[in-house]
Amino acid sequence: MSKKPLDGIRVLDFTNALAGPYCSMMLGNMGAEVIKVEKPGTGDDSRGYGPFVNGQSGYFVSVNHGKKSVVCNTKDPEGVEMFKELVKHVDIVVENLKAGAMNRMGLGYEELKKVNPKLIYVAISGFGQTGPYSPRPAYDMVVQAMGGVMSITGEPGGKPVRVGASIGDIIAGIFGAFGAVTALYKRAVTGEGDMVDVGMLDCQLAILENAIIKYSATGVVAGPMGAVHPTVTPFQAFETKDNYVIAACGNNRLYAAFCNALGCPELIDDPRFDTNMHRNQNLKLIGDLLTEKTRTKTTAEWLEILEKAGVPCTGINTVDKLFTDPQVAARNMLVEIDQPGMGKVKIAGNPVKMASIEAAGDADHHAAPALGSSTRDVLVNMLGWDEAKADDYVEKFH
């Protein structure tokens, strides 16, 4: 099997819940060895998040598979020194505490680079390491709301709606991993480590796409539009005889193909709809006219017609449908792991495919660790502790 790009890179994962663990999971998926440092007793907070199987958190498993777990109490001097010893042997540290928390423990970037000058230090926090909000705590929904994403999500005039996936955390994790590999490249060129500072709020602004330029250029404040694109038309969910069909017409050619497929070619050159700008200006009208057509057939019937016409389209899958989707299977996007105490479960695969990684390696995922399961091994084989000392340390937490 081909080596993965980050084989030989070692990550010290001092993270909790989702944003930080997602970042280190991405690095692990690309071959890095990830050593997760957890607090004694309870470990990562997400070990207490459902769904549970035989008392074990599926949530934790989904973003911590393949990692090692070491128990370390960074609230006492021994734990702080042990953490610093670990830092000497790693390439990357990832943490997602509130800004300033690591400094207060004596484990901030300035301190850790003294023991490892080539260290890449990734700090993911709610608001970044600077600015008036930096000391505040944050969770996904807080930054979705503060960052404007919730203001453009949902139906017009409806109650506030968060995006169904925790994109406040996940996007920050993705940017954190991007920052880490960018810093790795810089280190390969210059020999110098660096600090990567990722704020969850910053990341929400980074994905606002049309909403920011719309206000900047026109003064119009974007709002929720349901299943309708704000600037591309038609690009929405259309009601069918039994459900909905999604059709996305990103240019005039696709719009014409859509109209022909629906049996309304007269709408193609109608001056109200002949360009995307005109269609967008008449968004409700064109939507209503096209929906009159889509209501005449079932979703399955329309999908067959629209696919033949080359129109980007889909039904709206529930999650269970993904488990039998041939495209999902072909891309190894649901991979099975054998999780002790839980049995065989499927988790999301790695969406980054590379020609140098065989397809089998794409799906090479391993179980998530039990709390502290690698403590003794790391202490003996990485830090060089004698076995008796390591046994005494492990015994303290069991």
N, C-alpha and C positions, 0 to 999 in steps of 0.2 A: 504494500500500500504506500502511496506517495506520502511524503511528509507534508504536514500542514505548514502554512506560512509562518506561524508564530511558535513552531516547535523550538524549544530551548529558551523561550521567554518565560519568566516566572513572575506571577502577579500575587501581591499580598492584598487580599480583599477584606478591608475593614468596613464593610457596608451592611446596610440593614434595609429591610422591606423590599423596595422594587428598583428605584432608579440606579443605585450603585450596583446591586446584584445583576441587573440587566446588562450594565456596562461590562462587568467582569465575565459574565456568561458569554457575551459576544467575543471577547478575547479568548476565552476557553474554547469556544467553537472553532476558532482558527488555530488551535494547537497549543496555546499557552497553558502552563501549569498554574492552576489557581488555588491558592491556599487561603481559605476563608477563616478569619480570626473572629471568634464569637465570644460573647460574654458568658461566664459560667452560669449554669442553672437553666436559663431559658434560651440562650442563643439569640439568633436573628428573630426579631419580632414576627416575621412572616411564618415562623414555625407554628404560630398560634392562629394563622388565617386558614379558613376553609377553601375548598372542600376537603374533608377529612376521610381517609380510608384507614380503618383499624387504628384510629387515633393519630395518624400521620398526615401532615399537611401536604396536599397536592399542590397548593400554591407555592410553597417553599421548593418542592421538587422541580416545578416548572422552570424556575430561573436559577437554580443552584445545582443542577445536575452536572456530574463530572468534576466537581470541586472537592478539595480536601477540607476538613474542618479541624481547627486547632482552638482549644479553649485558652483564653488569656484574659486575666483581670487587669485591665489598664488603669484601674482606680488605685492600685497599690504599686509601690516602687519596683517590686520584683517584676510585675507585669509590664511596666513601662520599659524596663531594661530588656526584658525578653522580646518585646516588640521591636526595639531598636536592633537587637541581634538579628531578628528575622529580616529586617530591612537591609542589612548588609548583604543578604543572599538573594535579593530579588531585583527585578528590573523596574517594576511598576507597583506603586501603591495606589489603591482606589479607596476613597472614603466618601461618605455622604452624610456627614454630621452637619449641624448648624455651623455657619462661619464662625471661626474663633474657638470652637470646641477642642480641636486637635492642639491648638496652641496652648490652651489652658492645661492640657495633659502633658505638655512638653513633647508633643509628637507632631508639631506642625512642619511644614515644608522646610523652613529655615533650619530647624533642628535636625531633621532627618537627613538633609543633604550633607550635613557634617559627617555622618557615618557612612553615607553612600553618595558621593558627589555626582554620580551618573544617574541618580534616581529620577524616574519620571513619576510625578506625584499628581494624581487626578483627584480634584476636589469637586464633588457634585453637591450643590446645596440649593435651597429654595430660591435664593436671590443673589448668589455669587458672593465673593469675598469682599466686595466693596459696595458702597452706596448705603443710603439710610435704612434700607430694609434688610441689609445683610444679616443682622442678628436674629431675625424672625424665623420661627419654624414654618414649615410648609409641607403640605401633602398635595397629591395630584389635583384634587378638586379645587384647592385654593388657587393654584396657578392657572388652571383652566379658566377659572372665573376672573382672576386678576389680569390675566394675559389677553383677555378679549375673546378667547375661543368659545366660551359658553354663550357670549352675546351673539354669535352667528350660527349657533347650533339649535336645531329644533324647528318647530313650525312657527310661522309668523303669528304674533300675538299670543303664543303659548307660554307656559311656565318655563323657567330656566331648565335646560337639559345639559348634562355633561355628555361628552363623547363616551360611548359605551366601553371602549378600552381606555386604560389609564395612560393616555398619551402625555400627560404632564410628566410622569415618571419615565415612560419608555423613550420618548424623544430625547430627554436629558441623558438617559443611558446611552443612546445611540451617538449623540454628540460627544459624550465622554469617551466612548471607544474610538471615535474618529480622532479626537484630540490626542489620545494615547498613542495611536499608531503614527500620527503625524509627528509627535514628539520622538517616537522611536526612530523615524527616518532622520529627523534633525540630529539626533544623537549619533546615528551611524555616520553622518557627514562631519559633525563638529566635535564629537566626543563628549558633548555636554548634556546633562540632564535638564529638566525643565518642570515647571508647574503648569497644569492645565486647570483652569477655573471655569466651571460650567454652572450657570444658574438656571434653574427650571423655568423661571419667569422669562429669561432671555430666550430660551428655546421655544416658548409659546409664541413670542413675537416673530421668531424666525420662520415659523410655519404659517403665519397669517396670510401669506400669499397676496391675493387680490385686495383684501380689506385695507391694508396699510396704504398701498398706492392709490386706491380709490379715494380715501379720505384726503391724502396728501394732494392729489391732482384735482379733485373735484369738490372737496368739502362735504361729500356725502358719507354719512356714517352707515356702514354695513349692518344689516340685521339678519336674523334667521330667515331662511327661505325654504326650509324643509328639504325635499328631495329634488331641488332645482339648482342648477349652476347659476351663479350670479352674473356671469358675463358671456357664457357660451350657450346658444339656444338652437335647436332643442337638445337638452342634455339633462334628463330628469327621469323620474319614475312615472310611468304611464299606467293608469288603471286598465286592467283587462277584464275578461268575463269572469275570471275566477281569482285573480290576484293582481300582481303588478309585473311590468316588464321595464327594465332599464334600457334606455337607448341613449347613446352618446354620439352626437353629430358635431364633430369638431371643425368641420369646414363645409363649404357649399356642396362639394361632391357627395359627401355623406348625407347631407340634408336632402339632396335630390334623390339619392338611393332610398332613403327612408320614406319619402313621400310616395315614390313609385311603388315601394313594397306595400304601403298602406292603401294604395289605390286612390291617392289624391294628388296626381301630378299637377293639377291646376295651381297648387300652392307654391310650386317651385319658383315660378317667375312672378308671382304676385308681388307688386312693389312694396307691400307691407312686410314681406318676408324674404326678399330676394338676396339680402346680405345678412350676415350675422348681426350687424349693428341694428338693422331694421327689425330682425326677429327678436332681438333682445329688448328693443323699445316696445314691442308688442308681445311681450312674454306671455301674459295671461291669455290673450286671444289665440295665439298660435298653439299654446298648450291645450286650450279647450277644443280647438278644431281637430287636433291630432288625437286627443283622447276620445272623441266621438268615434274615431276609427278603431282605436285599440280596444275599446270596450266590446267590439263585435266578436272577438276570438279569445281563446284561452291563452295563458302565458306560454304553454308548451307549443301551441300552434304558431304564435308570433315568433318564438325563438327559432323555429325551423325556417320560417319565411325570412326573417331578418338576417340570420346567419348566411343563408344562400345569397342574400343581397349584399353581403359584406358590411353590414352595419354593426358596429360594436354594441353588443347587447348582452343581457343576462337576466335571469330571474333573481330573486332575493333569497339566497341560501340561508337556512338556519345552520347552526354549527354542526349538527349531526350529518348534514349533507356533505360536509367537507371530508368526512371519514370514508366516503365511497366515491369521491370525485377522482376520475382518472388522471386529471392534470396534477392535482395535489399529490397523488401517488407517484406519478412520473418524476416529480421534482423532489421527492423525499422530504416533503414538508410536514409529514406526520411520522415520527420515528418512535419505535417502541424501546422502552427501557425496562429492565427487571429491577424494580425497587424493593429492597428487602422490607418485609412487613406490609407491603402494599400489593405486591404482585406485578404483573406486566401492565404497564400503562403507556399511553401515547402522549407525547409532548410535541410542541412545534419544532420543526427542523431548522436548519441554518439557511436563511434565504440568500446568502452570498455564495454563489457558485463560482468555482474557478477551474480552468482547464487543467491545472496541475493536480487537482484533487480528484481522485477517483470517486465515482458515484457512491460506492460502498462507504468511503471515508466521510462522505457528506452526511451519512446517517449514523456515524460512529459516536453515539452518545452513551454516557454511563450514568449510573445511579447518583442521586444526591447523597451527601454524607450524613451519617448520624452525628449528633453533636459531639465534638471532640474526638471523633474516631481516628484522626490522624495525628493527634497531639504527640503521642509517644514517638511515633516514627519520625516526625519532623524534628523533635528535640534531639533525638539520637543521631539521625542520619544527615540532617542538615546543619544543626547547630553544634553537633559533636558532644552533647551531654553524655555522661556515663549512664548506663542503664538504670542503676539504682537511683540516681538523682531524678531521672525522668519518671521512674515509677512512683517516687514520692510526690512529684509534682502532679501527676495524673490522679493519684489517690486523693488529693485534696478536693477534687471536684466530682468525686463519685461517692 
